[in-house]
Amino acid sequence: MRRALELAERGRYSVSPNPMVGCVLVRDANVIAEGWHHRAGEPHAEIEALRGADARGATMLVTLEPCVHHGRTPPCVDAIIDAGVSRVVMAMRDPHPVAAGGVEKLRDAGIEVVVGVLEDEARNLNEVFVHAVTYRRPFVVLKAGMTLDGKLATVAGDSRWITSEAARQKSLELREEYDAIIAGGGTVRADNPHLTRRLRKNTSVTGWTRVILDRRRIVPPDARVLTDGGATVHIVDDVDIDALLDNLYGRGIQSIIVEGGSNVLSEFISRGLWQKMILFVAPMIVGGNTAPSLFSGDGVATLMDAYCFRFDRVEVVGADLMITAYQ
């Protein structure tokens, strides 16, 4: 199953809106075939593994419950049954209500089924997909580069560059994993960013969407994000964040990375509208009560009212720390 998870990982930049799935066929403790899902609309991992392999009496290990519905591709369970597989071991059930049901159909066909092997690892791998299909809302990641005292810039607005080149490169790599980016009008006016996925790793059918929250209508008409001819841009000047997330999900967007600035990040934090936070913390202190910070919302009166979350891991990236946390 660990090998199947490794194979599934290969689809990180290409399978959206589908989940990453890997599959291994085993007979007599020997691997006889492998497969992984390459891209939405292309054969699923199970079909890739079954191609050219004699699967009669073999055990299939797959990271997600095989589908029973006919979407862009035919049902995987039918191919598994027809191939004569005798045992299917899966990491997790499929949370999608349309695709689920493979366990029951396989058992009805007389195939032994085991569920739950390395399930936590499988859920972590597909955290975006699991959240999106369960809650019908995009998985939201907050990302920021800041000083040790939590500042996104100095009192004069200088922010280039707080973090190291290695951290900035990692930040660009993170964009490649998600479907859309949200930034505030103030950030666009001050930094004039492109907000593109310029590493071109992502080849998924979902594409890339840039969303600018410009409630004060301060984004200049010649901003790069509006004139670079890049991916889709939506300027939002008066909308509730909840409604915006619903709208984006309806457009097929399952995941969003929010890159600020301070007011935008603060609203997502104070309203609890995020699932994951990735912070790049530079080894410097700039101070200043008026310097923009990660959170600029009203302070709480007691620790019981604090906006709490769970640290997941800390890594050293260049000269900085990369902290990953979850709600």
Residue, then its C-alpha position, 0 to 999 in steps of 0.5 A: m500500500r505504501r508503494a500504491l501511495e507513492l504512485a498516487e503522489r505522481g498525480r499531484y499536479s495533474v488529476s484535479p478535480n479527481p483524487m490522486v490514486g495509485c494501484v499495485l497488483v500482487r501475486d505470491a508476494n510479487v508485484i506483477a503490475e502497477g498503475w496510477h491516475h494520470r489526469a482527469g478523463e484518462p484511465h483510473a489507476e486500477i485500469e492502468a494496473l490491469r492493462g497487459a497483466d494476468a490478474r486472475g487470482a491476484t490481490m489488488l492494493v489501491t489507495l481509494e475505493p474503486c468507482v462504480h459510476h460511469g463518468r469520464t471513464p467506465p466503472c473500475v469495479d466492472a474491470i476488476i471483476d472481469a479480470g478475475v481479481s480475487r482480493v482487493v485491499m483499499a486504503m479508504r472508502d470514496p467520500h464522493p456519493v456518486a462514486a462510492g459503492g465499490v466495496e459492496k459490488l466487489r463483495d457481491a461478486g465474491i471478491e474478498v475486500v479489506v478496507g482501512v490499510l494506511e487510511d490516514e496516509a491516504r486521507n492526508l494525500n487527498e485532503v483537498f478532494v476529501h474536503a471538497v466532496t464532503y462539504r461541497r466547498p473548496f479546501v482553503v489554504l492560507k499562505a504568508g511570508m512574515t517576520l518572526d514578530g508576525k509582520l508582512a511588511t515594515v511600517a513603510g510597506d517594504s516587503r521585498w524580500i522578507t523570506s529567502e529565495a528558497a522559501r519563495q521558490k517553495s511558495l511558487e511550488l505550492r501554487e501549482e497544487y491548487d486550483a485558484i488564488i485569492a489576494g486583496g486589492g491592497t496587495v495588488r496595488a502595492d506589489n503589482p503581482h502576476l499571481t500566476r502558476r509560472l512553474r507550469k507543473n500543473t497540467s490538470v483540466t481545472g486550470w488556474t483562476r485568480v480572484i482579487l478581493d477589491r472592496r475599496r475598488i483600488v486595483p489600477p486598470d493597468a495592474r499586471v494581473l489584469t493585463d498580462g494575458g494570463a489565467t482567468v481573473h475575477i475582480v470581486d468588489d462586494v461579496d461575502i466570503d462564504a458566498l464567494l467560496d460557494n460560487l467558486y465551488g460551483r465553477g469547479i474549483q476544489s482548492i484555493i490558496v489565499e496569499g493576503g494581504s493582512n485584511v484578507l488573511s484576517e477575515f479568513i482567520s476570524r471567520g474560520l474559513w480555512q483548513k490549512m495554513i502555511l507560514f514562512v517565518a524569516p529570522m528577522i524582527v521589524g516591529g512597528n504597531t502600524a506594520p501589516s501583520l498576519f492578523s489585523g482583526d480585533g484582539v480577543a479578551t481572553l485566551m478562551d476566545a483565541y483563534c486556535f489551530r494545530f501545528d502539523r510540522v515545521e521544516v527549514v527552507g533556506a534561511d526560513l522556517m516553513i510551518t504547516a498547521y490545520q484548523 
